[in-house]
């Protein structure tokens, strides 16, 4: 998602410096007006005043922050680090304290909308941290989101994203199961989904996933393995807060089985294959 987000900033005439652990992924940025590629993470943290981190998981975030922010020769005072990644609540709070001790500001600000949302600028962002810091950079969020909301102190952005992911899991699993059942019953899938689209089952998830299923478009936009990771984090958060997590656990079991069944790199729209396989092997 980093490339389309950077493109939005370039299109709004901002100077952008990028870094990717896979260097070739930023070849496109080198020739862009107002675009530059950092030789390493340290250079990025040293030269930029506002830093966006957008990586796959908590371990990757730790690697970026440890490499970029822990060198004593890099002056971090006053810099703002906005973490767009989906990580655990505990890690978000820890990152906030680590960077605060270096004089920097940290917002845990995960986004929802996937690659397509990043491309068309319709991401939804939920931010935790100091509200004054959020207000200072709020206008920057408008460059690549359709909505950015301050949800509370450090960790609350990540907490809100976990809730989002639980609700999305309910939708995508239901759609995948429904598609497989409709297929098994001999229904015309397109007609059946059109019939229910304006009822309670309708919504953004049904529209997006059913359209991708019909078009046989399963190019990864939101990978199943990343959703499984988010539900693992949700289970930890539920356990720590004493919340009954039976539904989260049930959804996680299914997503975990899917990753083990070879669908880890697949898009949400491929979930129906799993239920189809289950039927065939039952």
PLY file of the C-alpha trace (Angstrom):
ply
format ascii 1.0
element vertex 282
property float x
property float y
property float z
element edge 281
property int vertex1
property int vertex2
end_header
0.00 0.00 0.00
3.00 2.29 0.35
3.33 3.06 -3.36
-0.19 4.42 -3.94
-0.01 6.43 -0.72
3.29 8.00 -1.80
1.79 8.73 -5.21
-1.02 10.71 -3.57
1.52 12.87 -1.75
3.52 13.41 -4.95
0.35 14.38 -6.79
-0.29 16.98 -4.08
3.22 18.41 -4.61
4.75 17.11 -1.39
8.39 16.06 -1.29
8.55 12.32 -0.64
11.47 10.17 0.45
10.84 6.44 0.52
12.57 3.35 1.82
11.75 -0.30 1.24
13.62 -3.31 2.54
13.27 -4.67 -1.02
15.17 -1.89 -2.78
13.88 -2.65 -6.31
10.31 -1.87 -5.22
11.20 1.82 -5.16
12.86 2.07 -8.57
9.71 3.86 -9.79
10.25 6.67 -7.25
13.78 7.60 -8.35
12.70 9.41 -11.48
9.78 11.25 -9.94
9.83 14.98 -9.43
10.00 15.61 -5.65
10.72 11.91 -5.11
13.83 10.43 -3.48
14.92 7.02 -2.21
16.74 6.71 1.11
19.81 4.50 1.16
18.75 3.10 4.52
16.12 3.56 7.22
18.51 5.69 9.28
18.74 8.28 6.50
14.95 8.44 6.30
14.57 9.00 10.05
17.41 11.53 10.01
16.14 13.69 7.13
12.34 13.47 7.34
10.21 15.35 9.87
7.05 13.31 9.24
7.53 9.57 8.80
4.89 7.06 7.72
5.47 3.38 8.46
3.41 0.89 6.46
4.56 -2.72 6.83
3.01 -6.16 7.22
3.12 -6.91 10.95
4.46 -6.08 14.38
7.84 -7.70 13.83
8.41 -5.62 10.71
7.41 -2.46 12.59
9.91 -3.31 15.35
12.68 -3.80 12.80
11.95 -0.44 11.17
11.74 1.49 14.43
14.76 -0.19 16.01
16.89 0.41 12.93
15.68 3.92 12.27
15.21 5.37 15.72
17.63 3.71 18.09
20.85 5.21 16.73
21.86 7.94 19.19
23.36 10.09 16.42
19.92 10.49 14.80
18.05 13.47 16.26
14.41 12.49 16.70
13.18 15.37 18.84
9.98 16.82 17.39
9.63 14.24 14.61
6.27 12.56 14.08
6.06 8.85 13.26
2.69 7.68 11.94
2.35 3.90 11.95
-0.24 2.78 9.39
0.45 -0.91 10.11
-1.96 -3.27 11.87
-0.24 -4.34 15.09
-1.16 -5.34 18.63
-2.40 -2.82 21.18
0.48 -3.63 23.51
3.09 -3.03 20.86
1.52 0.29 19.85
1.68 1.49 23.46
5.31 0.33 23.76
6.29 2.13 20.54
4.70 5.32 21.86
6.77 5.21 25.06
10.03 4.34 23.29
9.72 7.23 20.86
8.46 9.62 23.52
11.66 8.95 25.46
13.61 10.10 22.38
11.54 13.27 22.10
9.52 12.03 19.12
5.76 11.62 18.65
4.06 8.36 17.65
0.57 7.76 16.35
-0.75 4.23 15.90
-2.95 4.92 12.89
-3.90 1.74 11.04
-6.05 1.97 7.93
-8.87 -0.05 6.43
-9.62 -0.35 2.73
-6.77 -2.42 1.34
-4.76 -1.74 -1.79
-7.81 -0.55 -3.73
-8.61 2.00 -0.99
-5.01 3.20 -1.00
-5.08 3.55 -4.78
-8.26 5.59 -5.00
-7.66 7.56 -1.79
-10.63 6.10 0.08
-8.86 4.54 3.06
-10.34 4.93 6.54
-7.80 5.78 9.24
-8.18 5.39 13.02
-5.51 7.07 15.15
-4.37 6.68 18.73
-1.84 8.85 20.54
-1.70 12.51 21.56
-4.65 14.41 20.08
-2.57 17.56 19.59
-0.18 15.59 17.37
-3.09 14.11 15.41
-4.51 17.58 14.76
-1.11 18.79 13.52
-1.00 16.16 10.77
-4.73 15.66 10.17
-4.62 17.59 6.89
-1.94 15.18 5.64
-4.29 12.26 6.21
-6.81 13.85 3.86
-4.34 13.32 1.01
-4.88 9.55 1.00
-8.00 8.84 3.10
-11.69 9.66 2.90
-11.98 9.66 6.69
-9.45 10.00 9.51
-10.67 9.77 13.10
-8.89 10.38 16.38
-10.08 7.55 18.64
-8.11 8.10 21.85
-4.81 7.65 23.63
-1.91 5.50 22.50
-3.01 2.00 21.47
-6.59 2.95 20.73
-5.98 3.20 16.99
-4.74 -0.37 16.95
-7.61 -1.44 19.21
-10.16 0.09 16.82
-8.54 -1.67 13.86
-8.82 -5.01 15.69
-12.55 -4.42 16.18
-12.80 -3.57 12.49
-11.06 -6.82 11.60
-13.37 -8.92 13.79
-16.40 -7.41 12.07
-14.86 -7.82 8.62
-14.10 -11.46 9.44
-17.77 -12.05 10.22
-18.69 -10.59 6.83
-16.10 -12.31 4.66
-16.57 -15.72 6.25
-20.32 -15.46 5.87
-20.00 -14.40 2.23
-17.57 -17.24 1.46
-19.82 -19.79 3.14
-22.89 -18.35 1.44
-21.27 -18.47 -1.98
-20.25 -22.12 -1.52
-23.77 -23.01 -0.30
-25.41 -21.19 -3.21
-23.14 -23.06 -5.62
-23.96 -26.38 -3.93
-27.70 -25.70 -4.15
-27.45 -24.97 -7.85
-28.40 -21.31 -7.63
-27.43 -18.75 -10.22
-24.82 -17.02 -8.08
-25.10 -13.59 -9.66
-28.91 -13.60 -9.42
-28.88 -14.84 -5.82
-26.35 -12.25 -4.65
-28.24 -9.49 -6.47
-31.44 -10.55 -4.72
-29.95 -10.20 -1.23
-27.76 -7.14 -1.89
-30.44 -4.66 -0.76
-31.34 -6.61 2.37
-29.56 -6.87 5.72
-26.85 -9.02 4.12
-25.91 -6.21 1.75
-23.08 -3.78 2.28
-19.55 -2.85 1.28
-18.11 -6.30 1.97
-20.73 -8.14 -0.07
-20.43 -5.67 -2.93
-16.63 -5.79 -3.06
-16.11 -9.51 -2.56
-19.01 -10.70 -4.72
-17.84 -8.47 -7.57
-14.35 -9.95 -7.32
-15.76 -13.49 -7.21
-17.91 -12.87 -10.30
-14.95 -11.39 -12.15
-12.75 -14.30 -11.00
-10.39 -11.63 -9.64
-8.47 -13.13 -6.73
-5.34 -11.00 -7.00
-4.34 -10.27 -3.40
-5.83 -7.02 -2.15
-6.32 -8.11 1.48
-4.37 -11.27 2.21
-5.91 -13.98 4.38
-2.66 -14.46 6.33
-2.73 -10.82 7.45
-6.32 -11.11 8.62
-5.41 -14.26 10.56
-2.62 -12.26 12.23
-5.06 -9.51 13.20
-7.45 -11.99 14.81
-4.55 -13.46 16.79
-3.90 -9.96 18.13
-7.62 -9.55 18.83
-7.62 -12.76 20.88
-4.72 -11.47 22.97
-6.50 -8.14 23.52
-9.73 -9.91 24.50
-7.90 -12.16 26.95
-6.12 -9.20 28.56
-9.37 -7.26 28.92
-11.47 -10.20 30.17
-13.81 -10.21 27.18
-15.59 -13.37 26.01
-13.90 -14.10 22.68
-15.69 -17.26 21.50
-16.74 -15.71 18.21
-13.26 -14.28 17.52
-11.77 -17.68 18.31
-14.18 -19.42 15.92
-13.31 -17.01 13.11
-9.61 -17.35 13.84
-9.81 -21.15 13.67
-11.25 -20.90 10.16
-8.73 -18.32 8.95
-5.89 -20.34 10.46
-7.12 -23.45 8.64
-7.25 -21.47 5.42
-3.65 -20.33 5.76
-2.62 -23.95 6.35
-4.67 -25.05 3.34
-2.61 -22.92 0.97
-4.73 -19.76 0.92
-2.39 -17.60 3.05
-1.41 -15.31 0.17
-4.92 -15.25 -1.31
-7.44 -12.43 -1.27
-10.61 -12.51 0.84
-12.53 -13.29 -2.35
-10.87 -16.73 -2.45
-12.40 -17.82 0.86
-15.24 -19.67 -0.85
-12.68 -22.14 -2.22
-11.97 -23.26 1.33
-15.61 -24.10 2.02
-15.81 -25.84 -1.33
-12.78 -27.96 -0.41
-14.27 -28.70 3.00
-17.41 -29.99 1.32
-15.40 -32.19 -1.02
-13.33 -33.73 1.79
-16.13 -34.06 4.38
0 1
1 2
2 3
3 4
4 5
5 6
6 7
7 8
8 9
9 10
10 11
11 12
12 13
13 14
14 15
15 16
16 17
17 18
18 19
19 20
20 21
21 22
22 23
23 24
24 25
25 26
26 27
27 28
28 29
29 30
30 31
31 32
32 33
33 34
34 35
35 36
36 37
37 38
38 39
39 40
40 41
41 42
42 43
43 44
44 45
45 46
46 47
47 48
48 49
49 50
50 51
51 52
52 53
53 54
54 55
55 56
56 57
57 58
58 59
59 60
60 61
61 62
62 63
63 64
64 65
65 66
66 67
67 68
68 69
69 70
70 71
71 72
72 73
73 74
74 75
75 76
76 77
77 78
78 79
79 80
80 81
81 82
82 83
83 84
84 85
85 86
86 87
87 88
88 89
89 90
90 91
91 92
92 93
93 94
94 95
95 96
96 97
97 98
98 99
99 100
100 101
101 102
102 103
103 104
104 105
105 106
106 107
107 108
108 109
109 110
110 111
111 112
112 113
113 114
114 115
115 116
116 117
117 118
118 119
119 120
120 121
121 122
122 123
123 124
124 125
125 126
126 127
127 128
128 129
129 130
130 131
131 132
132 133
133 134
134 135
135 136
136 137
137 138
138 139
139 140
140 141
141 142
142 143
143 144
144 145
145 146
146 147
147 148
148 149
149 150
150 151
151 152
152 153
153 154
154 155
155 156
156 157
157 158
158 159
159 160
160 161
161 162
162 163
163 164
164 165
165 166
166 167
167 168
168 169
169 170
170 171
171 172
172 173
173 174
174 175
175 176
176 177
177 178
178 179
179 180
180 181
181 182
182 183
183 184
184 185
185 186
186 187
187 188
188 189
189 190
190 191
191 192
192 193
193 194
194 195
195 196
196 197
197 198
198 199
199 200
200 201
201 202
202 203
203 204
204 205
205 206
206 207
207 208
208 209
209 210
210 211
211 212
212 213
213 214
214 215
215 216
216 217
217 218
218 219
219 220
220 221
221 222
222 223
223 224
224 225
225 226
226 227
227 228
228 229
229 230
230 231
231 232
232 233
233 234
234 235
235 236
236 237
237 238
238 239
239 240
240 241
241 242
242 243
243 244
244 245
245 246
246 247
247 248
248 249
249 250
250 251
251 252
252 253
253 254
254 255
255 256
256 257
257 258
258 259
259 260
260 261
261 262
262 263
263 264
264 265
265 266
266 267
267 268
268 269
269 270
270 271
271 272
272 273
273 274
274 275
275 276
276 277
277 278
278 279
279 280
280 281
